Amino acid sequence: MSQETLAALTSVSVSSISQLEHGKQGFSDKTLKSIADALEVQAGWLLSRDPTDPDDVWTLAEQIRALPVDKREQLRRMIAVL
């Protein structure tokens, strides 16, 4: 989900979301709940995940999104076979 989409689903600005992602801004309980609701996860899960953990499923998803389109399609086909 892009920062813009998350901002549209919450009361949080794109700038604040970016700063939150980079640890440059704190957050209130209201902000945390709003983001968790938009992502359809529990607030505690957001607090417990480690974005630097290479085994974290969200980190993996971010790495997949960073692949060129043809590589993402190749990976999708490989997963479909499995």
TORSE-31915 format. One line per 5 residues: number of its first residue (from 1); their letters; for each residue x, y, z of N, C-alpha, C, O, CB. Coordinates in pm, whole numbers. Glycine has a CB too. Example, Ala and Ser with C-alpha at 12.3 -4.5 7.8 and 13.67 -1.06 7.14 Angstrom:
2
1) AS) 1319 -569 780 1230 -450 780 1320 -330 780 1424 -332 846 1131 -447 905 ~ 1285 -225 708 1367 -106 714 1290 3 787 1341 114 804 1408 -60 572
! end
This chain:
82
1) MSQET) 85 -117 0 0 0 0 90 123 0 187 131 75 -97 0 122 ~ 56 218 -84 138 339 -90 107 430 29 2 417 93 113 414 -223 ~ 197 520 56 174 618 162 52 704 130 -23 741 220 298 706 181 ~ 32 734 4 -81 815 -38 -213 744 -10 -309 804 38 -70 849 -187 ~ -217 614 -41 -338 535 -16 -365 524 134 -479 539 178 -325 395 -77
6) LAALT) -260 499 211 -276 490 356 -326 623 413 -413 625 499 -143 450 423 ~ -271 731 364 -314 864 410 -462 887 379 -535 944 459 -229 974 346 ~ -504 842 260 -644 860 221 -738 778 309 -854 815 327 -663 820 74 ~ -690 666 363 -773 579 447 -769 617 594 -847 565 674 -728 437 431 ~ -680 708 629 -663 748 770 -671 899 782 -690 970 683 -528 696 827
11) SVSVS) -656 946 902 -650 1090 926 -505 1138 935 -477 1242 994 -727 1126 1054 ~ -414 1061 878 -270 1088 888 -220 1139 753 -254 1082 649 -192 960 932 ~ -140 1244 754 -88 1300 630 21 1210 571 83 1131 642 -33 1441 653 ~ 43 1223 442 149 1148 375 284 1179 441 364 1089 463 154 1181 224 ~ 307 1305 471 432 1346 534 451 1277 669 560 1228 700 435 1498 552
16) SISQL) 345 1272 749 354 1206 879 378 1057 865 454 998 942 228 1231 960 ~ 313 994 767 333 850 745 479 824 709 539 729 760 240 798 633 ~ 535 906 624 675 892 586 765 906 708 858 828 728 714 995 480 ~ 738 1006 790 820 1028 909 804 914 1009 901 875 1075 784 1160 976 ~ 683 860 1020 662 744 1108 741 624 1059 805 554 1138 512 709 1115
21) EHGKQ) 738 601 928 810 486 870 959 494 894 1027 392 909 783 477 721 ~ 1011 614 899 1155 632 917 1194 660 1062 1310 692 1091 1204 746 829 ~ 1096 649 1153 1125 668 1295 1157 810 1334 1219 834 1438 1237 582 1335 ~ 1115 906 1253 1145 1047 1280 1031 1118 1352 1042 1236 1385 1176 1118 1150 ~ 921 1047 1376 805 1107 1440 739 1003 1528 732 886 1492 705 1164 1335
26) GFSDK) 691 1047 1642 616 959 1730 471 950 1682 436 1007 1579 621 1010 1876 ~ 391 878 1756 252 861 1717 164 852 1841 210 814 1949 234 736 1629 ~ 40 889 1824 -58 876 1932 -130 743 1920 -119 675 1818 -159 993 1930 ~ -203 706 2024 -283 584 2018 -385 594 1905 -411 495 1837 -354 559 2153 ~ -442 713 1886 -542 734 1781 -480 710 1643 -541 645 1558 -600 878 1789
31) TLKSI) -361 762 1620 -292 743 1493 -260 596 1470 -283 543 1361 -162 826 1488 ~ -209 530 1572 -176 387 1562 -301 306 1528 -296 220 1440 -114 336 1693 ~ -412 333 1596 -535 260 1569 -586 288 1429 -633 196 1361 -641 297 1671 ~ -578 411 1384 -624 447 1251 -545 373 1144 -602 322 1048 -613 598 1230 ~ -414 369 1159 -329 299 1063 -355 148 1068 -366 84 964 -180 329 1090
36) ADALE) -364 92 1188 -391 -50 1202 -525 -87 1137 -535 -188 1069 -391 -91 1350 ~ -626 -6 1159 -757 -32 1099 -748 -29 947 -806 -114 879 -861 70 1148 ~ -677 68 893 -664 81 748 -590 -40 689 -620 -84 578 -590 211 712 ~ -493 -92 763 -415 -207 716 -480 -340 753 -432 -447 713 -275 -201 774 ~ -590 -333 830 -663 -451 874 -576 -545 956 -576 -667 936 -720 -525 755
41) VQAGW) -501 -485 1049 -418 -561 1143 -440 -507 1283 -499 -401 1301 -267 -554 1103 ~ -393 -581 1381 -400 -534 1519 -288 -433 1544 -177 -448 1492 -390 -653 1618 ~ -318 -331 1624 -217 -229 1654 -93 -291 1717 19 -250 1688 -276 -122 1748 ~ -112 -389 1803 1 -456 1867 94 -522 1767 215 -527 1788 -49 -559 1965 ~ 37 -574 1658 120 -636 1556 212 -533 1492 329 -561 1466 32 -702 1449
46) LLSRD) 158 -414 1466 241 -307 1409 358 -273 1500 469 -247 1454 158 -181 1382 ~ 332 -275 1630 437 -240 1726 539 -351 1742 654 -326 1779 375 -207 1861 ~ 498 -474 1714 588 -587 1740 675 -627 1622 772 -700 1640 508 -705 1783 ~ 643 -582 1501 719 -628 1385 851 -553 1373 863 -437 1413 638 -612 1257 ~ 948 -620 1317 1082 -563 1296 1104 -548 1146 1130 -647 1078 1193 -654 1361
51) PTDPD) 1096 -425 1094 1111 -406 949 1250 -439 897 1270 -445 775 1079 -265 914 ~ 1346 -461 985 1480 -499 940 1498 -650 933 1602 -698 888 1585 -439 1033 ~ 1397 -727 978 1404 -873 977 1377 -924 836 1266 -907 785 1302 -933 1078 ~ 1475 -988 772 1456 -1034 634 1351 -1145 621 1303 -1171 511 1588 -1084 579 ~ 1316 -1210 731 1215 -1315 728 1073 -1262 751 976 -1337 743 1246 -1420 831
56) DVWTL) 1062 -1134 779 932 -1072 801 855 -1068 670 910 -1024 569 948 -930 860 ~ 731 -1114 669 653 -1124 545 635 -987 479 631 -979 356 517 -1187 574 ~ 622 -882 557 605 -748 498 734 -704 431 730 -640 326 562 -645 605 ~ 848 -737 492 976 -703 430 989 -777 298 1036 -721 199 1094 -739 525 ~ 948 -902 296 952 -981 173 862 -917 66 901 -907 -50 908 -1127 201
61) AEQIR) 743 -875 105 651 -812 10 712 -684 -46 698 -656 -165 516 -780 78 ~ 779 -607 37 844 -484 -10 955 -517 -109 974 -446 -208 901 -404 109 ~ 1028 -624 -83 1135 -664 -174 1078 -711 -308 1135 -683 -413 1219 -776 -110 ~ 966 -780 -303 901 -824 -428 853 -705 -508 871 -700 -629 784 -919 -397 ~ 791 -607 -441 744 -487 -511 858 -410 -575 837 -340 -674 670 -396 -415
66) ALPVD) 978 -422 -521 1093 -350 -575 1151 -417 -699 1233 -357 -770 1201 -338 -468 ~ 1110 -540 -726 1160 -610 -845 1104 -548 -973 995 -490 -971 1123 -760 -839 ~ 1177 -559 -1082 1121 -516 -1211 996 -598 -1242 983 -712 -1196 1227 -532 -1326 ~ 905 -542 -1317 776 -606 -1346 795 -746 -1403 723 -838 -1363 695 -521 -1444 ~ 888 -764 -1495 905 -897 -1555 951 -999 -1452 911 -1116 -1459 1006 -891 -1669
71) KREQL) 1034 -958 -1357 1080 -1050 -1252 967 -1083 -1155 957 -1197 -1109 1199 -989 -1175 ~ 882 -984 -1125 766 -1010 -1039 673 -1112 -1106 621 -1201 -1039 690 -879 -1008 ~ 653 -1098 -1236 567 -1192 -1309 629 -1331 -1310 558 -1431 -1293 543 -1142 -1454 ~ 758 -1338 -1328 827 -1468 -1326 810 -1532 -1188 784 -1652 -1179 978 -1450 -1361 ~ 826 -1455 -1084 809 -1506 -948 665 -1552 -925 643 -1655 -862 849 -1400 -845
76) RRMIA) 568 -1476 -974 427 -1513 -959 400 -1647 -1026 329 -1731 -970 337 -1404 -1019 ~ 455 -1667 -1144 436 -1794 -1215 501 -1910 -1138 444 -2019 -1130 495 -1786 -1358 ~ 618 -1886 -1083 686 -1989 -1006 604 -2028 -883 590 -2146 -852 826 -1942 -963 ~ 549 -1930 -816 467 -1958 -697 340 -2033 -735 297 -2123 -663 431 -1827 -624 ~ 280 -1997 -849 159 -2066 -895 186 -2214 -919 99 -2298 -895 106 -2000 -1024
81) VL) 304 -2246 -966 340 -2387 -991 351 -2462 -859 311 -2578 -849 474 -2397 -1069 ~ 403 -2395 -758 419 -2461 -628 285 -2487 -567 277 -2542 -457 504 -2378 -534
! end
